[in-house]
Amino acid sequence: MDFAYPAELDEFRRDFSAYLDGIVTPELIDEIVRSGFETRGPATVAFWRRLGIDGYFGLGWPAEYGGGGKSVLYLHAFNYVMAYRRLPVPVVTLNTVAPTLMWIGSEEQKREYLPKILRAEIEFSIGYTEPEAGTDLASLQTRAVRDGDWYIINGQKIFTTGAHQADYLWLAVRTDPEAPKHRGISILIVPLDAKGIEVRPLGIMHGGHTNITYYDNVRVPVSALVGEENRGWYYMTTQLDFERVAISPVPHLERLFDSLCAALRSEGASPPDEWTRVTLAQMAADINVLKVMDLKTASMVANGQVPVYEASLLKVLSNEARARMIAEALQIVGERALVRAGCAGGFTDVAGDTFERQLRESPITLFGGGSNDIQRDIMAGHGLGLAR
Ligand SMILES: Cc1cc2nc3c(=O)[nH]c(=O)nc-3n(C[C@H](O)[C@H](O)[C@H](O)COP(=O)(O)OP(=O)(O)OC[C@H]3O[C@@H](n4cnc5c(N)ncnc54)[C@H](O)[C@@H]3O)c2cc1C
C-alpha cells in the first residue's frame, strides 16, 4: 500500500508551486489580505483569468469543454496547493456549477456558461438555504411557477454568499408544491441583475458579509431550468459529492502547524515549554492521520467509488481538529494571536492571514458543507449500518 501521491503528481505540485511563485504578485497578496480573504477585487480576477488561460481551472474537465482531462487527483493537488498558500479559488462556480452543467446542463447552457467559467469571466452564487430551510433543506419554499415560456419566482433565501458580486444565482426553487418535499424542487440559473431581485448584506463573524436575497415576481425563461423539472434534489445532493472530492481541509491544518513551528524556530524565540512541545507533537500526529484519510478519499473517487461515509468522517475529524488547533495556537502564541489584521504586533501565518481572523472563522467549517451533526448521522447510517 502506498500512501503518497504518485511521482507525476509530486512533480505537478512542484511545477505548479513554481508557476505560482512567478505570477503571485505583492499587489494580489495585499488585495487578498485587505479583503479579509473574502471579497474578490481586480487583482484576484486577473489572477483567476491567468489560471484559466493557462489551463489550471479546467485541469480535470474533459477536453471537449476546454479542459485538461486529468484525473481527480490533479484537481485535488491543485486545490491543495492553492489552499496551503491561502490563494482564492471560485470554489462554488468551479466545483459545484461547472461539473453539474457538464453532467446535466443543456447544450445551450454548456456553450453559454462553461467557456466563461473557465476564463473566470462569470461567477455564480448558490441560493439553497432559506430562513426555515437550512439543515432540512428539502423544506425550501421559494416558488417558481410556470407561465408560458417563463418561470415566475417569489420567495426569500438567506446566506446567499457572494450574491452581491456574482453574475448568476444557482437557485433551488419549489416547482411542485403537491409532490413529496424532495421531489418538487428544481434548479434555475437566474441572472443577478434580473428585475425583482433584492440583495441585502448580512454580516459574518470573520469579516465581510454574506447576503439575504429576496425574489419578487422574478421572470426567467424556461431555458434557465437545469436538467429536468422536479429533479433538483437529486442534482443538489450529487453536486455535494463533486464538492467534497476536490476540497481538502488538510492544507489549512498544515499551514497553521508550519506557521507555529516556523515562529518557534525563529531567531530569538524562547525554547517551547513542555505543554507546547507535547501539543505540537500531537498536532503532527493528527495531521499525518488526516493526510492519509484525505488521500484515501481522493483516490476512491479517482477509482470510480463514491466516498460517502469516508468523506463525512474526514470532514468531522479534520474540521474539529482545525478548531482545536486554532485554540491551541492561541495558547502557544499568546496575546499576539488576538491582535487584528492592520494593527501592530499581530501574529500572521505563512500566508499572511492573522490567527485572530482564523479564530473567528474556524467555527464555519463545523456546519458549512453539511453540519457535523448530520455528518455523524451519515456515518452511523451509511458507515455503520445503524437504523434510524
Ligand atoms: C457564513 C455562511 C455562508 C453560507 N453560505 C451559503 C451559500 O452560499 N448558499 C447557501 O445556500 N447556504 C449557505 N449557508 C447556509 C448553510 O449551509 C446553513 O447555515 C447550514 O445548512 C445550516 O442551516 P441553518 O443555519 O439553518 O441551521 P439549522 O438547520 O437551524 O441547524 C442548527 C443546528 O442544529 C443541528 N441540527 C439541525 N437538524 C438536525 C438533525 N436532524 N439532527 C441533528 N442535528 C440537527 C445542526 O447540525 C446545527 O448544529 C451559509 C451559512 C453561513 C453561516
Ligand as a Chemical Component Dictionary entry (heavy atoms), coordinates in Angstrom:
data_LIG
# 
_chem_comp.id                   LIG 
_chem_comp.type                 NON-POLYMER 
_chem_comp.pdbx_formal_charge   0 
_chem_comp.three_letter_code    LIG 
# 
loop_
_chem_comp_atom.comp_id 
_chem_comp_atom.atom_id 
_chem_comp_atom.alt_atom_id 
_chem_comp_atom.type_symbol 
_chem_comp_atom.charge 
_chem_comp_atom.model_Cartn_x 
_chem_comp_atom.model_Cartn_y 
_chem_comp_atom.model_Cartn_z 
_chem_comp_atom.pdbx_ordinal 
LIG C1  C1  C 0 -21.165 32.258 6.506  1  
LIG C2  C2  C 0 -22.155 31.331 5.869  2  
LIG C3  C3  C 0 -22.138 31.173 4.490  3  
LIG C4  C4  C 0 -23.094 30.354 3.882  4  
LIG N1  N1  N 0 -23.149 30.308 2.509  5  
LIG C5  C5  C 0 -24.206 29.691 1.900  6  
LIG C6  C6  C 0 -24.414 29.793 0.491  7  
LIG O1  O1  O 0 -23.626 30.398 -0.221 8  
LIG N2  N2  N 0 -25.537 29.253 -0.037 9  
LIG C7  C7  C 0 -26.456 28.560 0.702  10 
LIG O2  O2  O 0 -27.451 28.097 0.151  11 
LIG N3  N3  N 0 -26.276 28.418 2.053  12 
LIG C8  C8  C 0 -25.191 28.973 2.659  13 
LIG N4  N4  N 0 -25.010 28.876 4.042  14 
LIG C9  C9  C 0 -26.023 28.147 4.807  15 
LIG C10 C10 C 0 -25.514 26.892 5.489  16 
LIG O3  O3  O 0 -25.413 25.845 4.561  17 
LIG C11 C11 C 0 -26.523 26.614 6.621  18 
LIG O4  O4  O 0 -26.208 27.529 7.656  19 
LIG C12 C12 C 0 -26.477 25.206 7.100  20 
LIG O5  O5  O 0 -27.037 24.366 6.129  21 
LIG C13 C13 C 0 -27.232 25.045 8.431  22 
LIG O6  O6  O 0 -28.521 25.558 8.349  23 
LIG P1  P1  P 0 -29.083 26.561 9.499  24 
LIG O7  O7  O 0 -28.091 27.690 9.617  25 
LIG O8  O8  O 0 -30.493 26.926 9.140  26 
LIG O9  O9  O 0 -29.034 25.748 10.839 27 
LIG P2  P2  P 0 -30.135 24.748 11.401 28 
LIG O10 O10 O 0 -30.615 23.855 10.301 29 
LIG O11 O11 O 0 -31.171 25.531 12.127 30 
LIG O12 O12 O 0 -29.290 23.884 12.410 31 
LIG C14 C14 C 0 -28.854 24.406 13.674 32 
LIG C15 C15 C 0 -28.113 23.287 14.418 33 
LIG O13 O13 O 0 -28.986 22.180 14.641 34 
LIG C16 C16 C 0 -28.409 20.986 14.131 35 
LIG N5  N5  N 0 -29.453 20.133 13.533 36 
LIG C17 C17 C 0 -30.445 20.525 12.705 37 
LIG N6  N6  N 0 -31.183 19.457 12.323 38 
LIG C18 C18 C 0 -30.618 18.381 12.929 39 
LIG C19 C19 C 0 -30.936 16.971 12.934 40 
LIG N7  N7  N 0 -31.948 16.478 12.224 41 
LIG N8  N8  N 0 -30.145 16.142 13.663 42 
LIG C20 C20 C 0 -29.093 16.624 14.395 43 
LIG N9  N9  N 0 -28.773 17.959 14.429 44 
LIG C21 C21 C 0 -29.524 18.811 13.715 45 
LIG C22 C22 C 0 -27.446 21.421 13.051 46 
LIG O14 O14 O 0 -26.437 20.466 12.844 47 
LIG C23 C23 C 0 -26.913 22.721 13.624 48 
LIG O15 O15 O 0 -25.853 22.452 14.511 49 
LIG C24 C24 C 0 -24.046 29.646 4.674  50 
LIG C25 C25 C 0 -24.028 29.786 6.064  51 
LIG C26 C26 C 0 -23.113 30.626 6.658  52 
LIG C27 C27 C 0 -23.164 30.813 8.148  53 
# 
loop_
_chem_comp_bond.comp_id 
_chem_comp_bond.atom_id_1 
_chem_comp_bond.atom_id_2 
_chem_comp_bond.value_order 
_chem_comp_bond.pdbx_ordinal 
LIG C1  C2  SING 1  
LIG C2  C3  SING 2  
LIG C2  C26 DOUB 3  
LIG C3  C4  DOUB 4  
LIG C4  N1  SING 5  
LIG C4  C24 SING 6  
LIG N1  C5  DOUB 7  
LIG C5  C6  SING 8  
LIG C5  C8  SING 9  
LIG C6  O1  DOUB 10 
LIG C6  N2  SING 11 
LIG N2  C7  SING 12 
LIG C7  O2  DOUB 13 
LIG C7  N3  SING 14 
LIG N3  C8  DOUB 15 
LIG C8  N4  SING 16 
LIG N4  C9  SING 17 
LIG N4  C24 SING 18 
LIG C9  C10 SING 19 
LIG C10 O3  SING 20 
LIG C10 C11 SING 21 
LIG C11 O4  SING 22 
LIG C11 C12 SING 23 
LIG C12 O5  SING 24 
LIG C12 C13 SING 25 
LIG C13 O6  SING 26 
LIG O6  P1  SING 27 
LIG P1  O7  DOUB 28 
LIG P1  O8  SING 29 
LIG P1  O9  SING 30 
LIG O9  P2  SING 31 
LIG P2  O10 DOUB 32 
LIG P2  O11 SING 33 
LIG P2  O12 SING 34 
LIG O12 C14 SING 35 
LIG C14 C15 SING 36 
LIG C15 O13 SING 37 
LIG C15 C23 SING 38 
LIG O13 C16 SING 39 
LIG C16 N5  SING 40 
LIG C16 C22 SING 41 
LIG N5  C17 SING 42 
LIG N5  C21 SING 43 
LIG C17 N6  DOUB 44 
LIG N6  C18 SING 45 
LIG C18 C19 SING 46 
LIG C18 C21 DOUB 47 
LIG C19 N7  SING 48 
LIG C19 N8  DOUB 49 
LIG N8  C20 SING 50 
LIG C20 N9  DOUB 51 
LIG N9  C21 SING 52 
LIG C22 O14 SING 53 
LIG C22 C23 SING 54 
LIG C23 O15 SING 55 
LIG C24 C25 DOUB 56 
LIG C25 C26 SING 57 
LIG C26 C27 SING 58 
# 
